[in-house]
Amino acid sequence: MNQLKYAIEYSIALAETFEDINYDEIEDSLSNLLISSKGPRKYEKPTDTF
């Protein structure tokens, strides 16, 4: 979760105004991150279906 939070906050910090924030670009960049799931040593992408 820390990596996701950092990536979002960093992307927002780069924008000069709130209108400059490109939410689609942030979403696309995060769609390939691996996150841990409830299973032991199991990682999934946010786009994986359950």
Distance bins in CASP14 RR format, pairs under 12 A and 6 or more apart:
PFRMAT RR
TARGET T0000
AUTHOR 0000-0000-0000
RMODE 2
METHOD distances of the structure
MODEL  1
1 7 0 0 0 0 0 1 0 0 0 0 0
1 8 0 0 0 0 0 1 0 0 0 0 0
1 30 0 0 0 0 0 1 0 0 0 0 0
1 33 0 0 0 0 0 1 0 0 0 0 0
1 35 1 0 0 1 0 0 0 0 0 0 0
1 36 0 0 0 0 1 0 0 0 0 0 0
1 46 0 0 0 0 0 1 0 0 0 0 0
2 8 0 0 0 0 0 1 0 0 0 0 0
2 9 0 0 0 0 0 1 0 0 0 0 0
2 33 0 0 0 0 0 1 0 0 0 0 0
2 35 0 0 0 0 0 1 0 0 0 0 0
2 36 0 0 0 0 0 1 0 0 0 0 0
3 9 0 0 0 0 0 1 0 0 0 0 0
3 10 0 0 0 0 0 1 0 0 0 0 0
3 29 0 0 0 0 0 1 0 0 0 0 0
3 30 0 0 0 0 1 0 0 0 0 0 0
3 32 0 0 0 0 0 1 0 0 0 0 0
3 33 1 0 0 1 0 0 0 0 0 0 0
3 34 0 0 0 0 1 0 0 0 0 0 0
3 35 0 0 0 0 1 0 0 0 0 0 0
3 36 0 0 0 0 0 1 0 0 0 0 0
3 43 0 0 0 0 0 1 0 0 0 0 0
3 46 0 0 0 0 0 1 0 0 0 0 0
4 10 0 0 0 0 0 1 0 0 0 0 0
4 11 0 0 0 0 0 1 0 0 0 0 0
4 26 0 0 0 0 0 1 0 0 0 0 0
4 27 0 0 0 0 0 1 0 0 0 0 0
4 29 0 0 0 0 0 1 0 0 0 0 0
4 30 1 0 0 1 0 0 0 0 0 0 0
4 31 0 0 0 0 0 1 0 0 0 0 0
4 32 0 0 0 0 0 1 0 0 0 0 0
4 33 1 0 0 1 0 0 0 0 0 0 0
4 34 0 0 0 0 0 1 0 0 0 0 0
4 35 1 0 0 1 0 0 0 0 0 0 0
4 36 0 0 0 0 0 1 0 0 0 0 0
4 45 0 0 0 0 0 1 0 0 0 0 0
4 46 0 0 0 0 1 0 0 0 0 0 0
5 11 0 0 0 0 0 1 0 0 0 0 0
5 12 0 0 0 0 0 1 0 0 0 0 0
5 26 0 0 0 0 0 1 0 0 0 0 0
5 30 0 0 0 0 0 1 0 0 0 0 0
5 33 0 0 0 0 0 1 0 0 0 0 0
5 35 0 0 0 0 0 1 0 0 0 0 0
6 12 0 0 0 0 0 1 0 0 0 0 0
6 13 0 0 0 0 0 1 0 0 0 0 0
6 30 0 0 0 0 0 1 0 0 0 0 0
6 33 0 0 0 0 0 1 0 0 0 0 0
7 13 0 0 0 0 0 1 0 0 0 0 0
7 14 0 0 0 0 0 1 0 0 0 0 0
7 25 0 0 0 0 0 1 0 0 0 0 0
7 26 1 0 0 1 0 0 0 0 0 0 0
7 27 0 0 0 0 0 1 0 0 0 0 0
7 28 0 0 0 0 0 1 0 0 0 0 0
7 29 1 0 0 1 0 0 0 0 0 0 0
7 30 1 0 0 1 0 0 0 0 0 0 0
7 31 0 0 0 0 0 1 0 0 0 0 0
7 32 0 0 0 0 0 1 0 0 0 0 0
7 33 1 0 0 1 0 0 0 0 0 0 0
7 35 0 0 0 0 0 1 0 0 0 0 0
7 46 0 0 0 0 0 1 0 0 0 0 0
8 14 0 0 0 0 0 1 0 0 0 0 0
8 15 0 0 0 0 0 1 0 0 0 0 0
8 21 0 0 0 0 0 1 0 0 0 0 0
8 23 0 0 0 0 1 0 0 0 0 0 0
8 25 0 0 0 0 0 1 0 0 0 0 0
8 26 1 0 0 1 0 0 0 0 0 0 0
8 27 0 0 0 0 1 0 0 0 0 0 0
8 29 0 0 0 0 1 0 0 0 0 0 0
8 30 1 0 0 1 0 0 0 0 0 0 0
8 33 0 0 0 0 0 1 0 0 0 0 0
9 15 0 0 0 0 0 1 0 0 0 0 0
9 21 0 0 0 0 0 1 0 0 0 0 0
9 26 0 0 0 0 0 1 0 0 0 0 0
9 30 0 0 0 0 0 1 0 0 0 0 0
10 21 0 0 0 0 0 1 0 0 0 0 0
10 26 0 0 0 0 1 0 0 0 0 0 0
10 29 0 0 0 0 0 1 0 0 0 0 0
10 30 0 0 0 0 0 1 0 0 0 0 0
11 20 0 0 0 0 0 1 0 0 0 0 0
11 21 1 0 0 1 0 0 0 0 0 0 0
11 22 0 0 0 0 1 0 0 0 0 0 0
11 23 0 0 0 0 1 0 0 0 0 0 0
11 24 0 0 0 0 0 1 0 0 0 0 0
11 25 1 0 0 1 0 0 0 0 0 0 0
11 26 1 0 1 0 0 0 0 0 0 0 0
11 27 0 0 0 0 1 0 0 0 0 0 0
11 28 0 0 0 0 0 1 0 0 0 0 0
11 29 1 0 0 1 0 0 0 0 0 0 0
11 30 0 0 0 0 1 0 0 0 0 0 0
12 18 0 0 0 0 1 0 0 0 0 0 0
12 20 0 0 0 0 1 0 0 0 0 0 0
12 21 1 0 1 0 0 0 0 0 0 0 0
12 22 0 0 0 0 0 1 0 0 0 0 0
12 23 0 0 0 0 1 0 0 0 0 0 0
12 25 0 0 0 0 0 1 0 0 0 0 0
12 26 1 0 0 1 0 0 0 0 0 0 0
13 20 0 0 0 0 0 1 0 0 0 0 0
13 21 0 0 0 0 1 0 0 0 0 0 0
13 26 0 0 0 0 0 1 0 0 0 0 0
14 20 0 0 0 0 1 0 0 0 0 0 0
14 21 0 0 0 0 1 0 0 0 0 0 0
14 22 0 0 0 0 1 0 0 0 0 0 0
14 25 0 0 0 0 0 1 0 0 0 0 0
14 26 0 0 0 0 0 1 0 0 0 0 0
14 29 0 0 0 0 0 1 0 0 0 0 0
15 21 1 0 1 0 0 0 0 0 0 0 0
15 22 1 0 0 1 0 0 0 0 0 0 0
15 23 0 0 0 0 0 1 0 0 0 0 0
15 25 0 0 0 0 0 1 0 0 0 0 0
15 26 0 0 0 0 1 0 0 0 0 0 0
20 26 0 0 0 0 0 1 0 0 0 0 0
21 27 0 0 0 0 0 1 0 0 0 0 0
22 28 0 0 0 0 1 0 0 0 0 0 0
22 29 0 0 0 0 1 0 0 0 0 0 0
23 29 0 0 0 0 0 1 0 0 0 0 0
23 30 0 0 0 0 0 1 0 0 0 0 0
24 30 0 0 0 0 0 1 0 0 0 0 0
24 31 0 0 0 0 0 1 0 0 0 0 0
25 31 0 0 0 0 0 1 0 0 0 0 0
26 33 0 0 0 0 0 1 0 0 0 0 0
26 46 0 0 0 0 0 1 0 0 0 0 0
27 33 0 0 0 0 0 1 0 0 0 0 0
27 46 0 0 0 0 1 0 0 0 0 0 0
27 47 0 0 0 0 1 0 0 0 0 0 0
28 46 0 0 0 0 0 1 0 0 0 0 0
28 47 0 0 0 0 0 1 0 0 0 0 0
29 46 0 0 0 0 0 1 0 0 0 0 0
30 45 0 0 0 0 1 0 0 0 0 0 0
30 46 1 0 0 1 0 0 0 0 0 0 0
30 47 0 0 0 0 1 0 0 0 0 0 0
31 44 0 0 0 0 0 1 0 0 0 0 0
31 45 1 0 0 1 0 0 0 0 0 0 0
31 46 1 0 1 0 0 0 0 0 0 0 0
31 47 1 0 1 0 0 0 0 0 0 0 0
31 48 0 0 0 0 1 0 0 0 0 0 0
32 43 0 0 0 0 0 1 0 0 0 0 0
32 44 0 0 0 0 0 1 0 0 0 0 0
32 45 1 0 0 1 0 0 0 0 0 0 0
32 46 0 0 0 0 1 0 0 0 0 0 0
32 47 0 0 0 0 1 0 0 0 0 0 0
32 48 0 0 0 0 0 1 0 0 0 0 0
33 43 0 0 0 0 1 0 0 0 0 0 0
33 44 0 0 0 0 1 0 0 0 0 0 0
33 45 1 0 0 1 0 0 0 0 0 0 0
33 46 1 0 0 1 0 0 0 0 0 0 0
33 47 0 0 0 0 1 0 0 0 0 0 0
33 48 0 0 0 0 0 1 0 0 0 0 0
34 41 0 0 0 0 0 1 0 0 0 0 0
34 42 0 0 0 0 0 1 0 0 0 0 0
34 43 1 0 1 0 0 0 0 0 0 0 0
34 44 1 0 0 1 0 0 0 0 0 0 0
34 45 1 0 0 1 0 0 0 0 0 0 0
34 46 0 0 0 0 1 0 0 0 0 0 0
34 47 0 0 0 0 0 1 0 0 0 0 0
34 48 0 0 0 0 1 0 0 0 0 0 0
35 42 0 0 0 0 0 1 0 0 0 0 0
35 43 1 0 0 1 0 0 0 0 0 0 0
35 44 1 0 0 1 0 0 0 0 0 0 0
35 45 1 0 0 1 0 0 0 0 0 0 0
35 46 1 0 0 1 0 0 0 0 0 0 0
35 47 0 0 0 0 0 1 0 0 0 0 0
35 48 0 0 0 0 1 0 0 0 0 0 0
36 42 1 0 0 1 0 0 0 0 0 0 0
36 43 1 0 1 0 0 0 0 0 0 0 0
36 44 1 0 0 1 0 0 0 0 0 0 0
36 45 0 0 0 0 0 1 0 0 0 0 0
36 46 0 0 0 0 0 1 0 0 0 0 0
37 43 1 0 0 1 0 0 0 0 0 0 0
37 44 1 0 1 0 0 0 0 0 0 0 0
37 45 0 0 0 0 0 1 0 0 0 0 0
37 46 0 0 0 0 0 1 0 0 0 0 0
37 48 0 0 0 0 1 0 0 0 0 0 0
37 50 0 0 0 0 1 0 0 0 0 0 0
38 44 0 0 0 0 1 0 0 0 0 0 0
38 50 0 0 0 0 0 1 0 0 0 0 0
42 48 0 0 0 0 0 1 0 0 0 0 0
44 50 0 0 0 0 1 0 0 0 0 0 0
END
